[in-house]
Amino acid sequence: MAKKGRVFSGARPTGRQHLGNYLGAIQNYVKLQDDYDCIYCIVDIHALTTMETTRDLKQNTIEMALDWLAAGIRPDESIMFIQSHVPEVMELHTMLSMVTPLGKLTDLPTFKEKVREQPNNVNYGLVGYPVLMAADIMLYKADFVPVGVDQAPHIEFTREIARSFNYRYGKNVLVEPQMKVTKVPKVLGIDGAQKMGKSLNNHIEIAATPEETQQRVMQMVTDPARIKRNDPGNPDVCNVFTMHKIFSSPEEIEMVNTECRRAGIGCVDCKKLYAKNLNAHLEPFRARRAEMAEHPQDVWDILEDGAKRARSIAQETMREVHDAIGLP
């Protein structure tokens, strides 16, 4: 079956992935392979803009790669690689910076957010982050970029850079990517209040053991108004019930919805059922991951092969870019 175009997406190497990553991105990566030529990149250079130490960078990279592969990324048909292993992206980043107004970069909402988060580390790389992101996408002539609605400004910015480059140099070399909006569920952490994330230590790693998973689930905040076991609960405001809707059967969801409201089950019972179903869902993934983790060199070989395939595309793009600019 003919594919519908090329998809590119990248993620920073944050190590072992959590449920938010799994539900928000990884599952979508896997599904997209059925209809698109997919290129998935572990963006280690991007990570340097906010990292104070690179001590764990290599280990975090392979941990992320293991999670992606175990979840279903198929390296024989998709390209999966590490950003820094294709140095052409840095060259294209430099070329694109020549057609990028500085004011546009400092006006982007994500830049302002990062400045608030790290006021003592507003480095040049942080300012130019969106240009490097644009280079990632355009180097491989991606037709689509799967993103949530909150990333729309970055994709439009990438399109503007492509138009600026093509106009200045008089050739339609760079592709204007389309945003492929994905329905990204907002996965709250075990605190039930904030988005799941490692920095808040409110996450559940998908590669955790069943025992570790149950322990984290049992820490989850439920309906704050339900104080005692015989108090009726409100599943509509309970994060555990939200996760039941994803990992439990229709019959179990209905049971929890009904019994919680009339105090037929308590929060402990509700959490235990969720933990059981979550562990059952992740069991095949964990088995595949454990098997691959015993042969880490095979994972590095997959990433190296992906980089070779990615670089073949990148080098052709850069030849066209050099020609358009008129570089000798």
C-alpha positions in Angstrom: 0.0 0.0 0.0 1.3 3.4 -1.0 2.2 5.7 1.9 0.5 9.1 2.4 3.7 11.0 2.9 6.6 11.5 5.2 6.3 12.1 8.9 9.0 13.5 11.2 9.0 13.8 14.9 11.6 14.2 17.6 11.8 14.0 21.4 14.5 14.9 23.9 16.3 12.0 25.5 14.7 12.0 29.0 15.4 8.4 29.8 12.8 5.8 30.6 9.4 7.0 29.4 6.3 7.5 31.6 2.6 7.0 30.9 2.3 10.6 29.7 4.9 10.0 27.0 3.3 6.7 26.1 -0.2 7.9 25.7 0.7 11.3 24.3 3.3 10.4 21.7 4.7 6.8 21.6 1.4 5.1 20.8 0.8 7.6 18.0 4.3 7.1 16.6 3.5 3.4 16.3 0.2 3.9 14.6 1.5 6.4 12.1 3.9 3.7 10.7 0.9 2.0 9.0 0.2 4.9 6.7 3.3 7.1 6.5 7.0 6.9 6.0 8.2 7.8 9.5 11.4 9.4 10.8 11.8 9.4 14.5 14.7 11.3 16.1 16.1 11.4 19.6 17.1 15.1 19.7 20.2 15.1 22.0 21.4 18.5 20.7 18.1 20.1 21.6 18.5 18.7 25.1 21.7 20.6 25.6 19.8 23.9 25.8 18.5 23.1 29.2 20.9 20.5 30.6 23.3 21.5 33.3 25.2 18.1 33.0 25.4 15.5 30.3 26.4 12.8 32.7 23.3 10.7 32.0 22.8 11.7 28.4 24.0 8.4 26.8 22.1 6.2 29.2 19.0 8.3 28.8 19.3 7.9 25.1 19.3 4.2 25.0 16.6 4.0 27.7 14.3 6.0 25.4 15.3 4.0 22.4 14.4 0.8 24.2 11.0 2.1 25.2 10.3 3.2 21.6 11.3 -0.1 20.1 9.5 -2.2 22.7 6.4 -0.2 22.2 6.4 -1.0 18.5 8.6 1.3 16.4 9.7 -0.9 13.5 13.3 0.1 12.5 13.2 -2.0 9.3 10.6 0.3 7.8 10.9 3.5 9.9 14.0 5.5 10.4 15.0 5.9 14.1 18.2 7.7 15.0 20.1 10.2 17.2 20.0 13.9 16.1 23.8 14.5 16.6 24.7 11.5 14.4 23.5 13.5 11.4 25.7 16.7 11.5 24.0 18.2 8.5 21.2 19.4 10.8 23.6 21.8 12.4 24.7 23.1 9.0 21.1 23.6 7.9 20.4 25.3 11.2 23.1 27.9 10.4 21.7 28.5 6.9 18.2 29.0 8.2 19.3 31.3 10.9 20.3 33.8 8.1 16.6 34.2 7.1 15.2 34.2 10.6 14.3 37.5 12.4 15.5 37.6 16.0 12.3 39.3 17.1 10.3 36.3 15.9 12.3 33.9 18.1 12.0 35.9 21.2 8.2 36.4 20.7 7.5 32.6 20.7 5.5 31.5 23.7 7.8 28.6 24.4 10.8 30.8 24.5 9.2 33.1 27.1 8.2 30.0 29.1 11.8 28.7 29.1 13.1 32.1 30.2 10.8 32.0 33.2 11.8 28.4 34.0 15.6 29.0 33.7 16.3 32.8 34.0 20.0 32.2 34.7 20.5 30.0 31.6 19.1 31.9 28.6 21.7 30.7 26.2 22.1 31.3 22.4 21.0 27.7 21.8 17.7 28.3 23.7 16.9 31.3 21.5 17.7 29.4 18.3 15.9 26.3 19.4 13.0 26.8 17.0 15.4 27.2 14.1 17.1 23.9 14.9 13.6 22.4 15.2 12.8 23.7 11.7 16.1 22.3 10.4 15.2 18.9 11.9 11.9 18.8 10.0 13.0 20.4 6.7 16.3 18.4 6.4 14.2 15.3 5.8 11.6 17.1 3.7 8.8 15.9 6.0 5.3 16.5 4.8 3.7 16.2 8.2 4.7 16.8 11.9 2.4 15.1 14.5 1.9 17.6 17.3 -0.5 18.8 19.9 -2.4 22.1 19.4 0.0 23.8 21.8 2.9 23.2 19.3 1.0 24.9 16.4 3.1 28.2 16.6 6.3 26.2 16.1 5.1 24.5 13.0 3.8 27.7 11.5 7.2 29.3 12.4 8.9 26.4 10.5 6.6 27.1 7.5 7.5 30.8 7.6 11.3 29.9 7.6 10.8 27.6 4.6 8.9 30.4 2.7 11.6 32.9 3.6 14.4 30.7 2.4 12.7 29.7 -0.8 11.8 33.3 -1.6 15.3 34.7 -0.8 17.1 32.2 -2.9 14.5 31.8 -5.7 14.1 28.1 -5.5 11.4 25.9 -3.9 14.0 23.7 -2.1 12.5 23.4 1.4 9.1 21.8 2.0 6.5 23.6 4.1 5.4 20.9 6.5 1.8 20.4 7.5 0.7 20.1 11.1 -0.9 16.7 11.8 -2.9 17.5 15.0 -3.0 14.6 17.3 -5.5 14.1 20.1 -3.1 14.2 23.0 -4.7 13.2 26.3 -3.7 15.4 29.2 -2.2 12.8 31.5 -2.1 14.1 35.1 0.5 12.8 37.5 -0.1 10.9 40.6 -0.8 14.2 42.4 -4.0 14.5 40.2 -3.3 18.2 39.7 -0.3 18.7 37.3 0.7 17.2 34.1 2.7 14.0 34.5 6.5 14.7 34.4 9.7 13.5 35.9 10.7 16.9 37.2 7.7 16.8 39.5 8.2 13.2 40.4 4.6 12.5 39.8 5.1 10.0 37.0 4.7 6.3 36.4 7.4 4.7 34.2 6.1 2.3 31.7 9.2 0.1 32.2 8.7 -0.1 36.0 8.1 -3.5 37.6 4.5 -4.5 38.4 5.3 -3.9 42.1 6.7 -0.4 41.5 3.7 0.4 39.3 1.2 -0.7 42.0 3.1 1.3 44.6 2.9 4.5 42.5 -0.8 3.9 41.7 -1.6 3.5 45.3 -0.1 7.0 45.9 -2.5 8.6 43.4 -4.8 11.3 44.6 -8.5 10.5 44.1 -11.6 12.6 44.7 -10.4 15.1 47.3 -13.9 15.4 48.8 -14.1 11.7 49.6 -12.6 11.5 53.1 -14.0 8.2 54.5 -14.5 4.8 52.9 -18.3 5.1 53.2 -18.4 8.6 51.6 -19.9 8.6 48.1 -17.3 9.6 45.5 -17.4 11.6 42.3 -15.5 9.7 39.5 -15.8 12.8 37.2 -13.1 14.6 39.3 -11.0 11.5 40.0 -7.8 11.0 38.0 -7.8 7.3 38.7 -11.2 6.9 37.0 -9.8 8.9 34.0 -7.1 6.2 33.7 -9.7 3.4 34.1 -11.3 4.8 30.9 -8.1 4.0 29.1 -6.9 0.7 30.6 -10.0 -1.0 32.0 -12.8 -2.9 30.2 -16.2 -1.3 29.6 -17.8 -3.4 32.2 -15.2 -2.4 34.8 -15.5 1.2 33.9 -19.2 1.1 34.4 -18.8 -0.8 37.7 -16.3 1.8 39.1 -18.5 4.7 37.9 -21.6 3.3 39.6 -20.1 1.8 42.8 -17.9 4.8 43.6 -20.9 7.1 43.5 -22.7 5.0 46.1 -19.6 4.1 48.1 -19.9 0.5 47.0 -16.1 0.4 46.5 -13.4 2.5 48.1 -10.5 4.3 46.6 -8.1 1.5 47.6 -10.1 -1.1 45.6 -10.4 1.3 42.7 -6.6 1.8 42.6 -5.9 -1.9 42.9 -8.1 -2.6 39.9 -6.4 0.1 37.9 -2.9 -1.1 38.8 -3.9 -4.7 37.8 -5.2 -3.6 34.4 -2.3 -1.2 33.8 0.2 -4.0 34.5 -1.6 -6.4 32.3 -1.6 -3.9 29.4 2.1 -3.2 29.8 3.2 -6.8 30.3 4.0 -7.6 26.6 5.9 -4.3 26.3 7.9 -5.0 29.4 8.8 -8.5 28.2 10.0 -7.2 24.8 12.0 -4.4 26.5 13.7 -6.8 28.9 14.8 -9.0 26.1 16.2 -6.1 24.1 17.9 -4.7 27.1 20.0 -7.8 27.3 21.6 -6.9 24.0 22.2 -3.1 24.1 24.6 -3.2 21.2 21.7 -4.3 18.9 19.9 -1.1 19.9 23.0 1.0 19.1 23.3 -0.8 15.8 19.6 0.1 15.0 20.3 3.8 15.8 23.5 3.7 13.7 21.7 2.2 10.8 18.9 4.8 11.2 21.5 7.6 11.1 23.0 6.3 7.9 19.6 6.2 6.2 18.7 9.6 7.6 22.0 11.1 6.5 21.5 9.9 2.9 18.3 12.0 2.8 20.0 14.9 4.6 23.0 15.1 2.3 20.7 15.3 -0.8 18.8 18.1 0.8 22.0 20.0 1.7 23.2 19.7 -1.9 20.0 21.4 -3.0 20.4 24.0 -0.3 24.0 24.8 -1.4 22.9 25.0 -5.0 20.0 27.3 -4.2 22.2 29.7 -2.1 24.9 29.6 -4.7 27.7 28.4 -2.5 30.9 27.5 -4.4 
